[in-house]
């Protein structure tokens, strides 16, 4: 992940489990995990106060990962022992012009389970 030192403290993570659910006519249901990697992390990552050169770095990373087809490796800002390097796919990348020459980027990145 590029520019890790510029990632904002407001970045957020959520976990999304994938389940297989069987619903019964009496209102009961049963759930089971869908595969071995059924819980993935999805981050809303924010970079603040970026220069034009920083913007170019983020845009180039977006392009070199083929717009979300490939992944980047990143150690998310989590407490130990959760702060391990994982693979993430950049799902979307949005730019905001803050003022004259400063910009912010927001990205949605989701954990990738890839070979």
Helices and strands as residue ranges (DSSP letters): G 4-6, E 12-17, E 19-23, E 29-33, E 39-50, H 52-64, E 72-75, E 85-99, E 102-111
